[in-house]
Amino acid sequence: MAKLVYTRRAAKALRRAPREIGPRMRDALVRLAEGGDPPPDVRPLVGRTGWRLRLGSWRAMFRRRDDGTIEVLDVGPRGGIYG
């Protein structure tokens, strides 16, 4: 299992996310780190380094470090985290 770390910004966004989104997003990120059952929609970002995980209308931006750690950079509704 890869280590999963959150930036301060991502952790704050997850705490403030709606009740139906926060736990589901955390579960999807844990599944991603475990590597067993990947979330359904993970794609590379276009025009910058990193990846995004889509869960309904919410997105999580993350990157994989050289040591295998997954660093969650930001979480938010569609269109709100890429700027």
BAMARTOR-936018 format. One record per residue (C-alpha): residue number from 1; x, y, z. Coordinates in Angstrom, 2 decimals, m for minus. Layout:
% BAMARTOR-936018
{k->NUM; X->X; Y->Y; Z->Z}
...
% end
This chain:
% BAMARTOR-936018
{k->1; X->0.00; Y->0.00; Z->0.00}
{k->2; X->1.29; Y->3.44; Z->m0.92}
{k->3; X->1.41; Y->6.10; Z->1.75}
{k->4; X->m1.33; Y->8.72; Z->1.39}
{k->5; X->m0.63; Y->12.30; Z->2.49}
{k->6; X->m2.80; Y->15.39; Z->2.24}
{k->7; X->m1.72; Y->18.98; Z->1.81}
{k->8; X->m3.20; Y->21.39; Z->4.30}
{k->9; X->m5.48; Y->22.75; Z->1.59}
{k->10; X->m6.79; Y->19.28; Z->0.64}
{k->11; X->m7.40; Y->18.25; Z->4.26}
{k->12; X->m9.36; Y->21.44; Z->4.91}
{k->13; X->m11.43; Y->20.94; Z->1.75}
{k->14; X->m12.29; Y->17.37; Z->2.76}
{k->15; X->m13.38; Y->18.51; Z->6.22}
{k->16; X->m15.65; Y->21.14; Z->4.67}
{k->17; X->m17.04; Y->18.93; Z->1.89}
{k->18; X->m20.72; Y->17.94; Z->2.05}
{k->19; X->m21.44; Y->14.90; Z->4.20}
{k->20; X->m22.21; Y->12.69; Z->1.22}
{k->21; X->m18.93; Y->13.59; Z->m0.56}
{k->22; X->m16.20; Y->13.72; Z->2.10}
{k->23; X->m16.28; Y->10.07; Z->3.25}
{k->24; X->m16.72; Y->8.75; Z->m0.30}
{k->25; X->m13.75; Y->10.79; Z->m1.53}
{k->26; X->m11.58; Y->9.57; Z->1.36}
{k->27; X->m12.57; Y->5.96; Z->0.60}
{k->28; X->m11.75; Y->6.40; Z->m3.09}
{k->29; X->m8.33; Y->7.85; Z->m2.23}
{k->30; X->m7.60; Y->4.97; Z->0.17}
{k->31; X->m8.58; Y->2.45; Z->m2.55}
{k->32; X->m6.21; Y->4.27; Z->m4.90}
{k->33; X->m3.37; Y->4.04; Z->m2.36}
{k->34; X->m4.05; Y->0.34; Z->m1.72}
{k->35; X->m3.82; Y->m0.35; Z->m5.42}
{k->36; X->m6.34; Y->m3.19; Z->m5.32}
{k->37; X->m9.64; Y->m1.76; Z->m6.52}
{k->38; X->m8.90; Y->1.48; Z->m8.35}
{k->39; X->m11.49; Y->4.24; Z->m8.44}
{k->40; X->m13.39; Y->4.32; Z->m11.72}
{k->41; X->m12.14; Y->7.63; Z->m13.07}
{k->42; X->m8.47; Y->8.55; Z->m12.63}
{k->43; X->m6.75; Y->10.43; Z->m15.43}
{k->44; X->m3.58; Y->12.45; Z->m15.94}
{k->45; X->m3.94; Y->16.22; Z->m15.87}
{k->46; X->m3.52; Y->18.03; Z->m19.18}
{k->47; X->m1.00; Y->20.88; Z->m19.27}
{k->48; X->0.50; Y->20.17; Z->m15.84}
{k->49; X->1.93; Y->17.29; Z->m13.87}
{k->50; X->m0.32; Y->15.23; Z->m11.70}
{k->51; X->m3.54; Y->13.26; Z->m11.78}
{k->52; X->m7.18; Y->13.82; Z->m11.00}
{k->53; X->m9.73; Y->11.52; Z->m9.46}
{k->54; X->m13.35; Y->12.20; Z->m10.36}
{k->55; X->m16.19; Y->11.35; Z->m8.01}
{k->56; X->m19.47; Y->12.73; Z->m9.32}
{k->57; X->m19.07; Y->16.48; Z->m9.64}
{k->58; X->m16.11; Y->16.55; Z->m7.24}
{k->59; X->m12.42; Y->16.21; Z->m8.08}
{k->60; X->m9.25; Y->15.39; Z->m6.19}
{k->61; X->m5.92; Y->16.49; Z->m7.66}
{k->62; X->m2.95; Y->14.38; Z->m6.62}
{k->63; X->0.57; Y->13.43; Z->m7.63}
{k->64; X->2.70; Y->10.37; Z->m7.14}
{k->65; X->6.07; Y->11.06; Z->m5.58}
{k->66; X->9.21; Y->9.16; Z->m6.53}
{k->67; X->9.01; Y->7.12; Z->m3.32}
{k->68; X->5.49; Y->5.92; Z->m4.21}
{k->69; X->3.66; Y->8.26; Z->m1.85}
{k->70; X->0.40; Y->9.72; Z->m3.14}
{k->71; X->0.13; Y->13.40; Z->m2.24}
{k->72; X->m3.40; Y->14.82; Z->m2.44}
{k->73; X->m2.99; Y->18.45; Z->m3.50}
{k->74; X->m6.59; Y->19.71; Z->m3.52}
{k->75; X->m10.21; Y->18.56; Z->m3.39}
{k->76; X->m13.23; Y->20.49; Z->m4.59}
{k->77; X->m16.19; Y->20.73; Z->m6.91}
{k->78; X->m15.67; Y->20.57; Z->m10.64}
{k->79; X->m14.07; Y->23.75; Z->m11.97}
{k->80; X->m13.13; Y->25.00; Z->m8.53}
{k->81; X->m9.71; Y->23.47; Z->m7.94}
{k->82; X->m7.76; Y->23.87; Z->m11.14}
{k->83; X->m7.09; Y->27.60; Z->m11.00}
% end
